[in-house]
């Protein structure tokens, strides 16, 4: 119910704010709502219930939060709609002072630094899949919620250096965004997903009894979860890197055309031939 309420509130505030913005394309709203839908699918039954009994269901939650919901939310350019969607009194008394506070801006800018954002995302990816922490999250609902919150928040920081969530801009030029996605995203998914997929022993005790009750061998369950992280996750990171590559080519072509036009204008005659009077 908490997830449903939070998602419904976010959708309402965003929609209310988007209506007040003249230059907010409808497709941006659609992307944001798809991101909220991904969160719902990840964190409510039946997937959330299955995640307590099957490793690959838990891994599906992680993938939905980190490589589906987070980029979709940012592609929806949520900052202005959410800011404009809250009641005016709250916006003036709470939102505006927080947004203007130097300390808040400093912390946000520090966390959004590409190296910091990548470190937060990648370290959390490995830390939460370390067996003692992972089993603790499965066993305790509060820890489980902290885990999911961390994954979503760290993924938003990570993707904010790839997507340009207006009014913010990604700090990396397109070539470095590609490297960022390949090294901090696809490569880490490949390493961790490969370790889980090819492991010859069960790493997580949480599913030793619940997986067989579902008719699934625990090792097969773990390998399927690793493959889910590895293959779909890498596909999304590689697709995002491809988009960055084509956007880079488009920008270079546009800049080249502008340079050629400026060159032609600078070498064109400034006036027609002068007439001499007789």
C-alpha positions in Angstrom: 0.0 0.0 0.0 2.9 2.4 0.7 4.3 1.8 -2.8 0.9 2.3 -4.4 0.3 5.5 -2.4 3.7 6.9 -3.3 3.4 6.1 -7.0 -0.2 7.5 -7.1 1.0 10.7 -5.4 3.9 11.1 -7.8 1.7 10.6 -10.8 -0.8 13.1 -9.5 1.7 15.8 -8.7 3.6 15.3 -12.0 0.4 15.4 -14.1 -0.8 18.5 -12.2 2.5 20.3 -12.8 2.9 19.2 -16.5 -0.5 20.8 -17.3 0.9 24.2 -16.3 4.0 24.0 -18.5 3.6 25.2 -22.1 6.6 23.4 -23.5 6.3 20.0 -22.0 5.8 17.4 -24.7 3.2 14.7 -24.0 5.7 12.0 -24.7 7.8 13.1 -21.7 4.8 12.5 -19.5 4.3 9.1 -21.1 7.9 8.1 -20.3 7.6 9.3 -16.7 4.3 7.3 -16.2 6.0 4.2 -17.8 8.8 4.6 -15.2 6.2 4.7 -12.4 4.5 1.6 -13.9 7.9 -0.2 -13.8 8.2 0.6 -10.1 4.7 -0.8 -9.5 5.4 -4.0 -11.4 8.7 -4.4 -9.4 7.4 -3.7 -5.9 3.8 -5.0 -5.7 2.5 -8.6 -6.0 2.8 -10.9 -7.8 6.5 -10.1 -8.5 7.2 -8.8 -5.0 5.6 -11.9 -3.4 7.6 -14.2 -5.7 10.9 -12.4 -4.8 10.7 -13.8 -1.3 10.8 -17.3 -2.7 12.8 -17.1 -6.0 16.1 -15.5 -6.7 15.3 -14.7 -10.3 12.1 -12.9 -9.3 14.2 -10.8 -6.9 16.7 -10.1 -9.7 13.8 -9.0 -11.9 12.9 -6.4 -9.3 16.4 -5.0 -9.3 16.6 -4.8 -13.1 13.2 -3.1 -13.3 14.3 -0.5 -10.8 17.8 0.2 -12.1 17.7 -0.1 -15.9 14.0 0.4 -16.7 12.3 2.7 -14.1 15.3 5.1 -13.4 16.0 6.1 -17.0 12.3 6.3 -17.9 11.7 8.7 -15.0 14.6 10.9 -16.0 13.5 10.9 -19.6 10.2 12.3 -18.4 12.1 15.5 -17.3 10.4 15.3 -13.9 12.0 18.3 -12.0 9.8 21.1 -13.3 6.5 19.2 -13.4 7.0 17.8 -9.9 8.0 21.2 -8.6 5.1 23.0 -10.2 2.7 20.2 -9.2 2.9 20.7 -5.5 0.5 23.3 -3.9 1.7 26.8 -4.2 1.9 27.3 -0.4 4.1 24.2 -0.1 6.2 25.3 -3.1 6.9 28.6 -1.5 7.4 27.4 2.1 9.3 24.1 1.4 10.3 23.4 -2.1 11.8 26.8 -3.1 13.9 27.2 0.1 15.3 23.6 -0.3 16.0 24.1 -4.0 17.8 27.4 -3.3 19.8 26.1 -0.3 23.6 26.0 -1.1 24.1 23.0 1.0 21.5 21.0 -0.9 22.9 22.1 -4.2 26.4 21.2 -3.1 25.4 17.7 -2.0 23.4 17.1 -5.1 26.2 18.3 -7.4 28.7 16.2 -5.5 26.6 13.1 -5.8 26.0 13.7 -9.5 29.7 13.8 -10.2 30.2 11.0 -12.7 32.9 9.2 -10.6 30.8 9.5 -7.4 27.6 8.4 -9.1 29.3 5.4 -10.7 30.9 4.5 -7.4 27.6 4.7 -5.5 25.8 2.6 -8.1 28.5 -0.1 -8.7 29.4 -0.5 -5.0 25.7 -0.9 -4.1 25.3 -3.4 -6.9 28.0 -5.7 -5.4 27.3 -4.9 -1.7 23.6 -5.8 -1.9 24.4 -9.1 -3.7 27.0 -10.1 -1.0 25.3 -13.1 0.5 25.0 -11.9 4.2 23.4 -8.6 3.1 21.3 -10.2 0.4 19.8 -12.8 2.8 19.2 -10.1 5.4 17.2 -8.1 2.9 15.1 -11.2 2.0 14.5 -12.0 5.7 13.6 -8.5 6.9 11.0 -6.3 5.1 12.5 -3.1 6.4 15.9 -4.0 5.0 14.3 -5.1 1.8 12.7 -1.6 1.4 16.0 0.1 2.1 17.7 -2.1 -0.5 15.1 -1.2 -3.2 15.3 2.5 -2.2 19.1 2.4 -2.6 18.9 0.7 -6.0 16.4 3.3 -7.3 18.2 6.3 -5.9 21.7 5.2 -7.0 20.3 4.3 -10.5 18.8 7.8 -10.7 22.2 9.3 -9.9 23.9 7.0 -12.4 21.5 7.7 -15.3 21.5 11.5 -14.6 24.9 11.4 -16.2 23.5 9.8 -19.4 20.1 11.4 -19.7 19.7 15.2 -19.6 16.9 15.6 -17.0 16.1 19.3 -17.6 16.8 21.8 -16.1 19.9 19.7 -15.2 22.4 18.6 -17.8 24.5 15.4 -17.9 28.1 16.4 -17.2 29.6 14.0 -19.7 30.0 14.6 -23.4 28.6 11.9 -25.6 31.8 9.9 -26.1 32.4 9.7 -22.4 28.7 8.8 -21.8 29.3 5.7 -24.0 32.4 4.7 -22.0 30.5 5.4 -18.7 27.6 3.1 -19.8 30.0 0.3 -21.0 32.4 0.3 -18.0 30.1 1.2 -15.1 27.0 -0.4 -16.5 27.3 -3.3 -19.0 30.7 -4.5 -17.7 29.5 -4.7 -14.1 26.4 -6.5 -15.1 28.5 -9.0 -17.1 30.9 -9.6 -14.2 28.3 -10.1 -11.5 25.7 -11.8 -13.8 28.4 -14.1 -15.0 29.5 -15.0 -11.5 26.0 -15.9 -10.6 25.2 -17.7 -13.8 28.3 -19.9 -13.7 28.5 -20.5 -10.0 28.5 -24.2 -9.1 27.1 -23.7 -5.6 24.2 -21.9 -4.2 25.3 -18.6 -2.7 22.0 -17.5 -1.0 20.5 -19.6 1.7 17.2 -17.7 1.6 16.0 -19.9 -1.3 17.2 -23.3 -0.2 13.7 -24.3 0.9 11.4 -21.8 -0.9 12.7 -22.5 -4.4 12.1 -26.2 -4.3 8.6 -25.5 -2.9 8.0 -23.6 -6.2 9.4 -26.6 -8.1 12.7 -24.9 -9.0 16.2 -26.1 -8.1 18.0 -23.4 -6.1 21.1 -23.5 -8.2 19.0 -23.3 -11.4 17.1 -20.4 -9.8 20.3 -18.6 -9.0 21.8 -19.2 -12.5 18.6 -17.9 -14.1 18.8 -14.7 -12.0 22.4 -14.2 -13.0 21.4 -14.6 -16.7 18.6 -12.1 -16.2 21.1 -9.5 -14.9 23.6 -10.3 -17.6 21.6 -10.5 -20.8 18.6 -8.0 -20.5 20.7 -5.6 -18.4 23.5 -5.5 -20.9 21.1 -5.1 -23.8 19.7 -2.0 -22.2 23.1 -0.5 -21.4 24.3 -1.3 -25.0 21.1 0.2 -26.5 21.6 3.4 -24.4 25.3 3.6 -25.5 24.1 3.2 -29.2 21.7 6.1 -28.7 24.5 8.2 -27.3 26.6 7.3 -30.3 24.0 8.4 -32.8 23.2 11.6 -30.9 27.0 12.3 -31.0 27.1 11.8 -34.8 24.0 14.0 -35.2 25.5 16.8 -33.1 28.8 16.6 -35.0 27.0 16.7 -38.4 25.0 19.7 -37.2 28.0 21.5 -36.0 29.9 20.8 -39.2 27.0 22.2 -41.3 27.0 25.3 -39.1 30.8 25.7 -39.6 30.4 25.4 -43.4 27.6 27.9 -43.5 29.6 30.4 -41.4 32.6 29.9 -43.6 30.5 30.6 -46.8 29.0 33.7 -45.2 32.4 35.0 -44.2 33.8 34.6 -47.7 30.8 35.9 -49.6 31.0 39.4 -51.1 29.7 42.1 -48.9 28.1 44.1 -51.7 27.6 44.2 -55.4 30.1 45.9 -57.8 30.3 49.6 -57.6 29.0 51.8 -60.4 31.1 54.6 -61.7 29.4 57.7 -62.9 30.2 59.3 -66.3 
